Amino acid sequence: MGKFLIFTGISISLLGLLVVLAQKSGATGWFGWFGNLPFDIRLEKENFRFYFPIGSSILLSIILSLILSIINKLIR
């Protein structure tokens, strides 16, 4: 359990650092494409905005599944 908590803490810190660096590179920086994938639904009208990021959610799910699978294999 201790190894998992240490690894989780380091991973969250690295992710935070990556987000900070991405913000400093500008609005269309490293993650400018994220949220504009093919299956992301965006409806904008005069008094209404709706955004449902299906494509981004699928991509994030696949990436997190791979990362957690690798972590699980390293811990066992």
Summary of the structure (lengths in Angstrom):
residues: 76
radius of gyration: 16.5
end to end distance: 11.6
largest distance: 54.1
contacts: 147
relative contact order: 0.11
helix: 59%
strand: 13%
